[in-house]
Amino acid sequence: MEKVNNIRVLSKRISAYFIDILFIFLFISLVNEIRFINPTFDKYIEAYSTYNEVLEDYMAENINDKEFNKLYSDSYYQICKYGISYNIVIIITILLYFGVFQKYNNGQTLGKKVMKIRVVTNDEENVNLRNSLLRTILMYYVYIGGIIPLIINSILVYFLTVNNYMNITLVVNYIFLTISILSNVLLSVREDKRGLHDMLSGTKVIYDAK
């Protein structure tokens, strides 16, 4: 019976997660168009447009592999450089929503509230702020990534040349993506349906009909 309940909670967690990510994505998109919050927005859009043009030229075979690698690296580097404000908004929003709001809303985000599940400690007590923030920092978010790699990449873009940045961030992103995959595997195969972020932060998700 407990195993059935855990599988039920897992399916609800997935549904709640995508509800939350949709909300976060829409909120971040709106906030980042406010110029005083994101002063490099126009340069970011310009860099992103250049990036897309490079991809289109390569697909149309207008440029060779060597030209593509150079243009791709340069345009991607510019996106990262002018996207730091965007990253800061993402980090703050995720911390406030999944960390602070969830803690003070009975362990529930909007998605979890709809799905009638909530985050609790291992002893099924209300999570404290430390647990909630740690869990948030350790998670990896679809379409957004993880908070730690976002911070690392935002710092590195200011200190590294294009080639060094591309090489190092590729390694960083692969490391955290691998950790994320491991966490999702644990979430799927463990009987208690806890991911790595749950185990390290001392939390779990339970069904709460109330």
N, CA, C and O of each residue as an XYZ file, in Angstrom:
840
protein
N       0.827     -1.205      0.000
C       0.000      0.000      0.000
C       0.865      1.259      0.000
O       0.583      2.226     -0.709
N       1.936      1.225      0.821
C       2.831      2.379      0.902
C       3.531      2.620     -0.432
O       3.732      3.764     -0.840
N       3.907      1.508     -1.121
C       4.564      1.628     -2.420
C       3.629      2.285     -3.429
O       4.057      3.131     -4.214
N       2.362      1.902     -3.413
C       1.365      2.495     -4.312
C       1.236      3.982     -4.035
O       1.168      4.784     -4.966
N       1.202      4.359     -2.751
C       1.100      5.758     -2.368
C       2.320      6.554     -2.835
O       2.191      7.696     -3.277
N       3.505      5.943     -2.734
C       4.726      6.615     -3.174
C       4.723      6.862     -4.681
O       5.154      7.920     -5.139
N       4.242      5.894     -5.445
C       4.137      6.050     -6.901
C       3.122      7.136     -7.237
O       3.313      7.915     -8.171
N       2.051      7.173     -6.469
C       1.026      8.201     -6.666
C       1.602      9.584     -6.404
O       1.346     10.527     -7.152
N       2.381      9.695     -5.335
C       3.021     10.973     -5.004
C       3.996     11.378     -6.098
O       4.072     12.554     -6.454
N       4.751     10.407     -6.640
C       5.706     10.702     -7.704
C       5.006     11.287     -8.922
O       5.479     12.270     -9.492
N       3.889     10.697     -9.328
C       3.149     11.211    -10.489
C       2.625     12.620    -10.213
O       2.610     13.471    -11.103
N       2.194     12.858     -8.969
C       1.726     14.186     -8.602
C       2.884     15.189     -8.556
O       2.709     16.358     -8.898
N       4.060     14.731     -8.134
C       5.240     15.599     -8.098
C       5.598     16.063     -9.503
O       5.917     17.233     -9.713
N       5.546     15.154    -10.457
C       5.881     15.497    -11.843
C       4.894     16.523    -12.386
O       5.291     17.496    -13.027
N       3.607     16.302    -12.126
C       2.586     17.245    -12.589
C       2.753     18.605    -11.928
O       2.670     19.638    -12.591
N       2.990     18.603    -10.621
C       3.175     19.857     -9.887
C       4.401     20.601    -10.386
O       4.388     21.826    -10.503
N       5.465     19.855    -10.681
C       6.718     20.452    -11.150
C       6.509     21.229    -12.440
O       7.001     22.349    -12.577
N       5.781     20.641    -13.388
C       5.588     21.308    -14.666
C       4.626     22.492    -14.554
O       4.751     23.462    -15.301
N       3.674     22.422    -13.633
C       2.830     23.585    -13.362
C       3.694     24.730    -12.833
O       3.557     25.874    -13.267
N       4.577     24.415    -11.901
C       5.452     25.428    -11.312
C       6.426     26.013    -12.334
O       6.639     27.225    -12.372
N       7.019     25.144    -13.166
C       7.987     25.611    -14.157
C       7.308     26.521    -15.182
O       7.895     27.515    -15.608
N       6.084     26.193    -15.577
C       5.344     27.044    -16.506
C       5.116     28.416    -15.887
O       5.313     29.439    -16.543
N       4.700     28.437    -14.623
C       4.477     29.702    -13.918
C       5.775     30.499    -13.818
O       5.795     31.698    -14.096
N       6.858     29.831    -13.420
C       8.156     30.484    -13.277
C       8.634     31.049    -14.617
O       9.117     32.179    -14.686
N       8.496     30.255    -15.671
C       8.951     30.669    -17.002
C       8.217     31.928    -17.464
O       8.837     32.859    -17.977
N       6.895     31.953    -17.281
C       6.104     33.116    -17.679
C       6.476     34.343    -16.845
O       6.599     35.448    -17.373
N       6.651     34.137    -15.543
C       6.994     35.250    -14.649
C       8.359     35.839    -15.009
O       8.509     37.056    -15.111
N       9.355     34.963    -15.200
C      10.704     35.418    -15.522
C      10.725     36.142    -16.871
O      11.412     37.153    -17.024
N       9.981     35.631    -17.837
C       9.927     36.259    -19.161
C       9.374     37.675    -19.078
O       9.869     38.580    -19.749
N       8.351     37.864    -18.256
C       7.759     39.202    -18.092
C       8.710     40.147    -17.354
O       8.899     41.293    -17.761
N       9.301     39.657    -16.273
C      10.191     40.496    -15.462
C      11.414     40.932    -16.249
O      11.867     42.068    -16.113
N      11.950     40.045    -17.066
C      13.180     40.357    -17.788
C      12.989     41.362    -18.908
O      13.973     41.836    -19.475
N      11.746     41.703    -19.243
C      11.507     42.736    -20.232
C      11.473     44.123    -19.609
O      11.388     45.125    -20.319
N      11.540     44.184    -18.277
C      11.595     45.481    -17.587
C      13.032     45.980    -17.659
O      13.936     45.343    -17.119
N      13.251     47.111    -18.320
C      14.607     47.533    -18.663
C      15.498     47.831    -17.454
O      16.687     47.516    -17.489
N      14.960     48.426    -16.389
C      15.834     48.758    -15.265
C      16.244     47.511    -14.479
O      17.242     47.529    -13.759
N      15.471     46.432    -14.616
C      15.843     45.157    -14.007
C      16.842     44.416    -14.895
O      17.769     43.771    -14.404
N      16.642     44.516    -16.187
C      17.511     43.840    -17.148
C      18.036     44.871    -18.158
O      17.536     44.940    -19.281
N      19.034     45.666    -17.773
C      19.525     46.751    -18.634
C      20.213     46.271    -19.913
O      20.362     47.047    -20.856
N      20.628     45.019    -19.960
C      21.307     44.503    -21.159
C      20.359     43.681    -22.031
O      20.805     42.893    -22.864
N      19.060     43.865    -21.840
C      18.063     43.064    -22.555
C      18.216     43.197    -24.069
O      18.194     42.195    -24.783
N      18.372     44.430    -24.566
C      18.478     44.648    -26.012
C      19.721     43.971    -26.586
O      19.666     43.383    -27.666
N      20.836     44.052    -25.868
C      22.066     43.405    -26.327
C      21.928     41.886    -26.277
O      22.472     41.170    -27.119
N      21.193     41.410    -25.276
C      20.936     39.976    -25.161
C      20.122     39.485    -26.356
O      20.441     38.453    -26.947
N      19.071     40.225    -26.710
C      18.228     39.861    -27.856
C      19.038     39.912    -29.150
O      18.891     39.051    -30.017
N      19.898     40.932    -29.272
C      20.749     41.053    -30.466
C      21.712     39.864    -30.577
O      21.902     39.303    -31.657
N      22.317     39.493    -29.441
C      23.239     38.355    -29.427
C      22.493     37.063    -29.757
O      23.015     36.207    -30.470
N      21.289     36.925    -29.245
C      20.497     35.724    -29.506
C      20.101     35.642    -30.979
O      20.047     34.558    -31.559
N      19.823     36.808    -31.579
C      19.482     36.861    -32.999
C      20.682     36.441    -33.855
O      20.538     35.701    -34.828
N      21.869     36.929    -33.473
C      23.100     36.548    -34.172
C      23.350     35.054    -34.046
O      23.743     34.397    -35.010
N      23.121     34.530    -32.863
C      23.276     33.097    -32.592
C      22.387     32.269    -33.520
O      22.835     31.280    -34.099
N      21.129     32.679    -33.656
C      20.197     31.962    -34.533
C      20.609     32.061    -36.002
O      20.462     31.104    -36.761
N      21.124     33.223    -36.393
C      21.581     33.405    -37.773
C      22.759     32.480    -38.091
O      22.848     31.925    -39.186
N      23.654     32.324    -37.123
C      24.798     31.419    -37.301
C      24.302     29.989    -37.510
O      24.789     29.280    -38.391
N      23.337     29.573    -36.702
C      22.781     28.217    -36.847
C      22.103     28.034    -38.198
O      22.243     26.988    -38.834
N      21.367     29.057    -38.636
C      20.680     28.977    -39.922
C      21.682     28.904    -41.072
O      21.497     28.130    -42.011
N      22.740     29.708    -40.998
C      23.772     29.693    -42.036
C      24.459     28.336    -42.113
O      24.775     27.846    -43.197
N      24.682     27.743    -40.962
C      25.341     26.438    -40.934
C      24.429     25.355    -41.504
O      24.879     24.496    -42.262
N      23.157     25.396    -41.140
C      22.198     24.412    -41.661
C      22.038     24.553    -43.175
O      21.806     23.573    -43.882
N      22.168     25.796    -43.660
C      22.051     26.044    -45.106
C      23.375     25.830    -45.830
O      23.467     26.014    -47.044
N      24.406     25.435    -45.068
C      25.745     25.168    -45.594
C      26.385     26.409    -46.215
O      27.138     26.327    -47.186
N      26.056     27.576    -45.615
C      26.668     28.824    -46.075
C      28.028     29.063    -45.415
O      28.809     29.896    -45.877
N      28.301     28.342    -44.354
C      29.586     28.442    -43.670
C      30.100     27.041    -43.381
O      29.322     26.103    -43.203
N      31.425     26.912    -43.338
C      32.010     25.597    -43.068
C      32.121     25.348    -41.572
O      31.767     26.210    -40.768
N      32.610     24.176    -41.197
C      32.680     23.792    -39.784
C      33.570     24.733    -38.972
O      33.224     25.111    -37.852
N      34.706     25.103    -39.538
C      35.637     25.975    -38.819
C      35.022     27.342    -38.556
O      35.136     27.877    -37.454
N      34.371     27.905    -39.570
C      33.707     29.201    -39.417
C      32.566     29.097    -38.411
O      32.359     29.986    -37.586
N      31.837     27.996    -38.498
C      30.711     27.805    -37.583
C      31.170     27.747    -36.130
O      30.585     28.403    -35.268
N      32.204     26.972    -35.857
C      32.702     26.844    -34.486
C      33.099     28.198    -33.906
O      32.813     28.491    -32.746
N      33.760     29.018    -34.720
C      34.192     30.348    -34.258
C      32.990     31.258    -34.016
O      32.883     31.882    -32.960
N      32.084     31.333    -34.996
C      30.917     32.214    -34.885
C      29.961     31.748    -33.791
O      29.383     32.558    -33.066
N      29.803     30.429    -33.685
C      28.919     29.867    -32.660
C      29.443     30.201    -31.260
O      28.687     30.643    -30.395
N      30.746     29.985    -31.047
C      31.351     30.261    -29.741
C      31.225     31.737    -29.376
O      30.886     32.075    -28.242
N      31.499     32.614    -30.345
C      31.431     34.054    -30.097
C      30.009     34.502    -29.744
O      29.802     35.252    -28.790
N      29.041     34.032    -30.525
C      27.654     34.451    -30.285
C      27.114     33.875    -28.984
O      26.393     34.560    -28.258
N      27.453     32.627    -28.679
C      27.007     32.011    -27.424
C      27.634     32.731    -26.227
O      26.976     32.943    -25.208
N      28.887     33.098    -26.358
C      29.585     33.830    -25.293
C      28.904     35.171    -25.030
O      28.754     35.581    -23.879
N      28.493     35.854    -26.099
C      27.805     37.144    -25.948
C      26.451     36.966    -25.272
O      26.045     37.787    -24.450
N      25.756     35.887    -25.624
C      24.466     35.607    -24.972
C      24.661     35.452    -23.469
O      23.910     36.016    -22.673
N      25.678     34.681    -23.089
C      25.963     34.450    -21.667
C      26.389     35.741    -20.971
O      26.001     35.997    -19.831
N      27.181     36.542    -21.658
C      27.670     37.790    -21.075
C      26.531     38.775    -20.821
O      26.444     39.375    -19.749
N      25.665     38.934    -21.813
C      24.557     39.880    -21.673
C      23.336     39.253    -21.001
O      22.325     39.922    -20.787
N      23.436     37.972    -20.672
C      22.325     37.299    -20.011
C      22.499     37.162    -18.512
O      21.734     36.450    -17.861
N      23.512     37.847    -17.946
C      23.756     37.738    -16.503
C      22.582     38.294    -15.704
O      22.186     37.705    -14.698
N      22.021     39.422    -16.141
C      20.851     39.977    -15.456
C      19.696     38.988    -15.488
O      18.957     38.831    -14.516
N      19.561     38.330    -16.629
C      18.529     37.299    -16.791
C      18.757     36.171    -15.792
O      17.818     35.694    -15.154
N      20.016     35.746    -15.663
C      20.353     34.667    -14.723
C      20.079     35.070    -13.278
O      19.596     34.267    -12.479
N      20.392     36.322    -12.955
C      20.158     36.814    -11.588
C      18.671     36.771    -11.259
O      18.283     36.376    -10.160
N      17.839     37.180    -12.217
C      16.381     37.143    -12.018
C      15.920     35.704    -11.818
O      15.082     35.433    -10.958
N      16.466     34.780    -12.610
C      16.118     33.358    -12.478
C      16.469     32.845    -11.081
O      15.648     32.212    -10.418
N      17.697     33.126    -10.643
C      18.171     32.636     -9.345
C      17.319     33.172     -8.206
O      16.893     32.415     -7.333
N      17.067     34.487     -8.213
C      16.270     35.104     -7.142
C      14.844     34.563     -7.148
O      14.284     34.261     -6.094
N      14.260     34.443     -8.338
C      12.879     33.959     -8.449
C      12.747     32.534     -7.931
O      11.821     32.226     -7.180
N      13.670     31.666     -8.328
C      13.628     30.268     -7.889
C      13.792     30.168     -6.376
O      13.064     29.426     -5.716
N      14.755     30.921     -5.825
C      14.983     30.885     -4.372
C      13.752     31.372     -3.603
O      13.372     30.786     -2.590
N      13.138     32.445     -4.095
C      11.964     32.994     -3.405
C      10.751     32.081     -3.548
O       9.984     31.898     -2.602
N      10.585     31.507     -4.746
C       9.391     30.692     -4.998
C       9.490     29.310     -4.371
O       8.639     28.918     -3.572
N      10.545     28.566     -4.742
C      10.685     27.195     -4.252
C      11.264     27.140     -2.839
O      11.027     26.176     -2.111
N      12.020     28.165     -2.447
C      12.645     28.166     -1.133
C      11.811     28.838     -0.070
O      11.408     28.208      0.907
N      11.547     30.141     -0.264
C      10.865     30.940      0.769
C       9.352     30.755      0.727
O       8.741     30.400      1.735
N       8.743     30.995     -0.441
C       7.283     30.878     -0.550
C       6.802     29.483     -0.168
O       5.829     29.334      0.571
N       7.487     28.469     -0.672
C       7.094     27.093     -0.367
C       7.170     26.804      1.124
O       6.283     26.153      1.676
N       8.234     27.288      1.789
C       8.387     27.050      3.222
C       7.240     27.680      4.013
O       6.679     27.056      4.914
N       6.891     28.949      3.657
C       5.853     29.662      4.409
C       4.444     29.404      3.884
O       3.486     30.016      4.357
N       4.311     28.510      2.918
C       2.996     28.143      2.395
C       2.742     26.657      2.648
O       2.277     25.929      1.771
N       3.058     26.231      3.862
C       2.801     24.853      4.288
C       3.560     23.836      3.433
O       3.064     22.738      3.183
N       4.763     24.207      2.987
C       5.569     23.296      2.195
C       5.038     23.088      0.786
O       5.319     22.070      0.154
N       4.262     24.063      0.289
C       3.628     23.901     -1.016
C       3.906     25.079     -1.952
O       3.845     26.241     -1.549
N       4.211     24.755     -3.201
C       4.184     25.740     -4.268
C       2.770     25.724     -4.841
O       1.917     24.979     -4.357
N       2.512     26.535     -5.863
C       1.185     26.520     -6.479
C       0.886     25.152     -7.084
O      -0.225     24.636     -6.962
N       1.899     24.567     -7.742
C       1.710     23.255     -8.348
C       1.444     22.181     -7.320
O       0.574     21.329     -7.508
N       2.196     22.221     -6.228
C       1.997     21.220     -5.165
C       0.640     21.389     -4.500
O       0.017     20.406     -4.100
N       0.180     22.626     -4.381
C      -1.126     22.856     -3.773
C      -2.233     22.265     -4.649
O      -3.167     21.642     -4.142
N      -2.122     22.464     -5.969
C      -3.102     21.893     -6.897
C      -3.096     20.370     -6.823
O      -4.147     19.731     -6.868
N      -1.889     19.794     -6.707
C      -1.738     18.329     -6.683
C      -1.901     17.730     -5.289
O      -1.830     16.513     -5.122
N      -2.120     18.592     -4.282
C      -2.338     18.138     -2.902
C      -1.144     17.351     -2.344
O      -1.314     16.294     -1.736
N       0.037     17.872     -2.557
C       1.246     17.291     -1.974
C       2.038     18.421     -1.329
O       1.816     19.593     -1.634
N       2.964     18.070     -0.435
C       3.784     19.099      0.180
C       5.126     18.537      0.631
O       5.288     17.331      0.821
N       6.080     19.444      0.795
C       7.418     19.077      1.238
C       7.462     19.105      2.754
O       7.013     20.067      3.379
N       8.007     18.042      3.348
C       8.162     17.956      4.802
C       9.566     17.433      5.107
O      10.308     17.054      4.201
N       9.917     17.417      6.379
C      11.194     16.836      6.788
C      11.075     15.313      6.788
O       9.994     14.771      6.561
N      12.181     14.632      7.040
C      12.161     13.163      7.119
C      11.188     12.664      8.173
O      10.621     11.579      8.042
N      10.994     13.472      9.238
C      10.073     13.101     10.324
C       8.658     13.598     10.069
O       7.796     13.543     10.945
N       8.432     14.091      8.838
C       7.129     14.622      8.426
C       6.701     15.830      9.246
O       5.515     16.042      9.498
N       7.698     16.624      9.660
C       7.438     17.911     10.283
C       7.529     18.994      9.209
O       8.024     18.743      8.110
N       7.051     20.191      9.526
C       7.161     21.306      8.592
C       8.631     21.621      8.329
O       9.443     21.619      9.254
N       8.973     21.892      7.072
C      10.363     22.204      6.738
C      10.741     23.576      7.291
O       9.913     24.485      7.340
N      11.999     23.714      7.706
C      12.470     25.042      8.087
C      13.072     25.718      6.862
O      13.184     25.106      5.799
N      13.457     26.969      7.013
C      13.954     27.745      5.879
C      15.256     27.164      5.331
O      15.479     27.179      4.121
N      16.107     26.657      6.202
C      17.382     26.083      5.763
C      17.142     24.867      4.881
O      17.745     24.746      3.815
N      16.259     23.956      5.320
C      15.922     22.774      4.525
C      15.369     23.171      3.158
O      15.759     22.627      2.125
N      14.453     24.131      3.186
C      13.765     24.526      1.967
C      14.719     25.177      0.959
O      14.666     24.880     -0.234
N      15.589     26.065      1.446
C      16.546     26.734      0.563
C      17.592     25.760      0.027
O      17.956     25.819     -1.148
N      18.076     24.862      0.891
C      19.064     23.878      0.466
C      18.479     22.970     -0.610
O      19.135     22.688     -1.613
N      17.262     22.518     -0.404
C      16.583     21.669     -1.393
C      16.452     22.403     -2.727
O      16.653     21.815     -3.790
N      16.116     23.679     -2.662
C      15.952     24.498     -3.863
C      17.270     24.660     -4.615
O      17.309     24.559     -5.841
N      18.340     24.909     -3.877
C      19.655     25.105     -4.485
C      20.156     23.830     -5.157
O      20.845     23.894     -6.175
N      19.814     22.680     -4.594
C      20.304     21.400     -5.110
C      19.501     20.865     -6.289
O      19.944     19.940     -6.968
N      18.340     21.430     -6.536
C      17.489     20.936     -7.624
C      18.001     21.399     -8.981
O      18.746     22.373     -9.079
N      17.587     20.680    -10.032
C      17.917     21.039    -11.409
C      16.593     21.244    -12.130
O      15.716     20.381    -12.091
N      16.451     22.398    -12.791
C      15.157     22.785    -13.344
C      15.139     22.693    -14.868
O      16.034     23.205    -15.541
N      14.102     22.031    -15.407
C      13.952     21.899    -16.853
C      13.854     23.290    -17.479
O      13.150     24.154    -16.957
N      14.549     23.512    -18.585
C      14.595     24.762    -19.345
C      15.366     25.872    -18.638
O      15.640     26.910    -19.242
N      15.718     25.676    -17.381
C      16.401     26.726    -16.630
C      17.779     26.270    -16.182
O      18.743     27.033    -16.243
N      17.870     25.035    -15.737
C      19.128     24.521    -15.224
C      19.165     24.587    -13.713
O      18.128     24.740    -13.067
N      20.347     24.474    -13.149
C      20.496     24.508    -11.698
C      21.044     25.847    -11.236
O      21.717     26.545    -11.995
N      20.758     26.204     -9.999
C      21.223     27.479     -9.454
C      22.746     27.530     -9.385
O      23.350     28.540     -9.748
N      23.371     26.447     -8.922
C      24.832     26.437     -8.776
C      25.542     26.623    -10.119
O      26.410     27.490    -10.217
N      25.207     25.835    -11.174
C      25.865     26.081    -12.462
C      25.559     27.457    -13.041
O      26.412     28.037    -13.713
N      24.354     28.001    -12.799
C      24.033     29.343    -13.265
C      24.962     30.377    -12.629
O      25.447     31.283    -13.306
N      25.205     30.236    -11.337
C      26.093     31.154    -10.626
C      27.522     31.007    -11.133
O      28.195     32.002    -11.402
N      27.984     29.766    -11.264
C      29.354     29.513    -11.729
C      29.559     30.083    -13.127
O      30.551     30.767    -13.381
N      28.624     29.804    -14.036
C      28.755     30.283    -15.410
C      28.710     31.798    -15.506
O      29.416     32.393    -16.320
N      27.880     32.429    -14.675
C      27.770     33.887    -14.686
C      29.054     34.554    -14.197
O      29.409     35.640    -14.655
N      29.733     33.912    -13.283
C      31.002     34.444    -12.778
C      32.120     34.226    -13.802
O      32.913     35.129    -14.068
N      32.173     33.022    -14.370
C      33.256     32.671    -15.290
C      33.264     33.517    -16.557
O      34.330     33.796    -17.106
N      32.081     33.932    -17.031
C      32.008     34.684    -18.281
C      32.731     36.025    -18.175
O      33.124     36.596    -19.192
N      32.910     36.531    -16.956
C      33.606     37.796    -16.759
C      35.123     37.641    -16.698
O      35.850     38.617    -16.882
N      35.600     36.447    -16.448
C      37.036     36.255    -16.207
C      37.741     35.419    -17.275
O      38.971     35.391    -17.318
N      36.993     34.746    -18.127
C      37.598     33.837    -19.097
C      37.421     34.332    -20.528
O      36.470     35.046    -20.846
N      38.355     33.937    -21.377
C      38.219     34.198    -22.803
C      37.142     33.282    -23.368
O      36.666     32.377    -22.682
N      36.760     33.518    -24.612
C      35.681     32.749    -25.221
C      35.971     31.243    -25.189
O      35.141     30.459    -24.729
N      37.142     30.846    -25.674
C      37.466     29.418    -25.762
C      37.520     28.745    -24.395
O      36.986     27.651    -24.211
N      38.172     29.412    -23.433
C      38.259     28.849    -22.080
C      36.879     28.752    -21.438
O      36.566     27.777    -20.755
N      36.066     29.770    -21.665
C      34.721     29.761    -21.097
C      33.901     28.610    -21.664
O      33.231     27.891    -20.923
N      33.957     28.441    -22.979
C      33.183     27.369    -23.622
C      33.606     26.003    -23.106
O      32.760     25.146    -22.849
N      34.902     25.795    -22.954
C      35.406     24.492    -22.515
C      35.057     24.197    -21.059
O      34.603     23.101    -20.729
N      35.275     25.188    -20.191
C      35.052     24.972    -18.756
C      33.565     24.846    -18.435
O      33.164     23.968    -17.671
N      32.751     25.720    -19.016
C      31.313     25.652    -18.727
C      30.686     24.380    -19.287
O      29.710     23.872    -18.735
N      31.241     23.867    -20.375
C      30.751     22.599    -20.915
C      30.942     21.487    -19.891
O      30.058     20.656    -19.683
N      32.105     21.486    -19.259
C      32.391     20.485    -18.222
C      31.468     20.688    -17.022
O      30.900     19.730    -16.498
N      31.324     21.948    -16.590
C      30.470     22.269    -15.441
C      29.035     21.815    -15.693
O      28.418     21.179    -14.839
N      28.510     22.147    -16.874
C      27.129     21.789    -17.189
C      26.929     20.282    -17.281
O      25.894     19.767    -16.858
N      27.912     19.573    -17.830
C      27.814     18.114    -17.907
C      27.836     17.481    -16.521
O      27.115     16.517    -16.260
N      28.656     18.018    -15.643
C      28.731     17.489    -14.277
C      27.378     17.611    -13.579
O      26.876     16.652    -12.993
N      26.798     18.812    -13.655
C      25.531     19.032    -12.955
C      24.364     18.341    -13.653
O      23.398     17.945    -13.000
N      24.444     18.195    -14.970
C      23.409     17.444    -15.673
C      23.468     15.971    -15.275
O      22.433     15.325    -15.112
N      24.678     15.446    -15.119
C      24.851     14.055    -14.682
C      24.289     13.864    -13.280
O      23.623     12.867    -13.001
N      24.562     14.825    -12.401
C      24.014     14.769    -11.038
C      22.494     14.804    -11.080
O      21.828     14.090    -10.331
N      21.945     15.646    -11.968
C      20.491     15.741    -12.100
C      19.891     14.427    -12.573
O      18.863     13.986    -12.058
N      20.540     13.796    -13.563
C      20.056     12.511    -14.067
C      20.099     11.458    -12.963
O      19.167     10.668    -12.810
N      21.193     11.452    -12.192
C      21.312     10.518    -11.069
C      20.189     10.741    -10.068
O      19.598      9.786     -9.565
N      19.898     12.000     -9.781
C      18.828     12.321     -8.836
C      17.481     11.817     -9.339
O      16.682     11.280     -8.571
N      17.233     11.995    -10.646
C      15.965     11.540    -11.213
C      15.869     10.021    -11.240
O      14.787      9.457    -11.077
N      17.006      9.360    -11.447
C      17.017      7.895    -11.401
C      16.665      7.417     -9.997
O      15.853      6.509     -9.822
N      17.289      8.042     -8.999
C      16.987      7.697     -7.600
C      15.516      7.940     -7.295
O      14.868      7.154     -6.604
N      15.006      9.045     -7.824
C      13.605      9.395     -7.613
C      12.678      8.319     -8.177
O      11.605      8.057     -7.634
N      13.109      7.707     -9.266
C      12.283      6.700     -9.937
C      12.389      5.324     -9.288
O      11.393      4.609     -9.177
N      13.600      4.951     -8.856
C      13.813      3.573     -8.401
C      13.702      3.391     -6.883
O      13.402      2.295     -6.409
N      13.942      4.457     -6.131
C      13.851      4.306     -4.678
C      12.403      4.103     -4.254
O      11.484      4.697     -4.819
N      12.221      3.266     -3.265
C      10.862      2.985     -2.807
C      10.203      4.216     -2.199
O       8.992      4.399     -2.321
N      11.009      5.070     -1.536
C      10.439      6.269     -0.918
C      10.341      7.438     -1.891
O       9.855      8.505     -1.517
N      10.799      7.258     -3.148
C      10.700      8.257     -4.203
C      11.347      9.589     -3.807
O      10.771     10.660     -3.997
N      12.542      9.490     -3.258
C      13.300     10.685     -2.894
C      14.483     10.851     -3.831
O      15.233      9.907     -4.083
N      14.641     12.068     -4.346
C      15.779     12.366     -5.192
C      16.980     12.764     -4.349
O      16.890     12.859     -3.125
N      18.107     12.997     -5.019
C      19.328     13.384     -4.319
C      19.131     14.679     -3.535
O      19.645     14.818     -2.425
N      18.391     15.620     -4.106
C      18.143     16.892     -3.432
C      17.320     16.690     -2.158
O      17.491     17.424     -1.185
N      16.427     15.697     -2.164
C      15.647     15.394     -0.959
C      16.526     14.777      0.122
O      16.436     15.145      1.293
N      17.378     13.837     -0.280
C      18.226     13.143      0.692
C      19.227     14.088      1.350
O      19.457     14.018      2.557
N      19.820     14.971      0.549
C      20.832     15.887      1.088
C      20.225     17.002      1.932
O      20.882     17.534      2.827
N      18.987     17.353      1.653
C      18.345     18.430      2.415
C      17.459     17.910      3.538
O      16.870     18.695      4.281
N      17.363     16.577      3.665
C      16.575     15.990      4.738
C      15.078     16.209      4.567
O      14.361     16.446      5.539
N      14.608     16.128      3.317
C      13.179     16.375      3.043
C      12.580     15.218      2.251
O      13.292     14.354      1.738
N      11.271     15.227      2.167
C      10.548     14.320      1.290
C       9.211     14.956      0.940
O       8.808     15.946      1.550
N       8.533     14.388     -0.036
C       7.233     14.921     -0.463
C       6.155     13.909     -0.118
O       6.284     12.720     -0.411
N       5.093     14.393      0.508
C       4.006     13.508      0.917
C       2.684     13.993      0.353
O       2.539     15.157     -0.020
N       1.713     13.073      0.297
C       0.366     13.426     -0.115
C      -0.328     14.077      1.074
O      -0.232     13.598      2.203
N      -1.029     15.176      0.804
C      -1.715     15.912      1.869
C      -3.068     16.369      1.366
O      -3.186     17.427      0.748
N      -4.091     15.565      1.632
C      -5.442     15.862      1.148
C      -5.985     17.163      1.707
O      -6.877     17.770      1.114
N      -5.445     17.605      2.867
C      -5.944     18.833      3.469
C      -5.518     20.055      2.679
O      -5.855     21.179      3.051
